[in-house]
């Protein structure tokens, strides 16, 4: 599994719950090389449940790597941000074998 460093969260009411945007450099940390990915997103669970596969995904999400997104930032919809508990920061953990993304909020 690959992970990012701690990322600042920007939330936007125009984003749907299943859209995430990160900077391409952050995407590289996760092993992403293309502009667009579809992955299962997991939130509000512990890392042990995520790694064991016992956690349930929130949704299938579109993950975009865009230069317009600031470095060390993740952009998401306000609804997803609310479901995370309105954190200021998060880190992303990606399981490339099962194409799963865990958003761990700080």
Secondary structure, DSSP 4 states (H G I P E B T S, - for coil): -EE---EEEEEETTS-TTEEEE-HHHHHHTT--SSEEEEEEE-SS-HHHHHHT-SPP-EEEEEEE-TTSPTTEEEEEHHHHHHTTS-SEEEEEEETTTTEEEEEE-
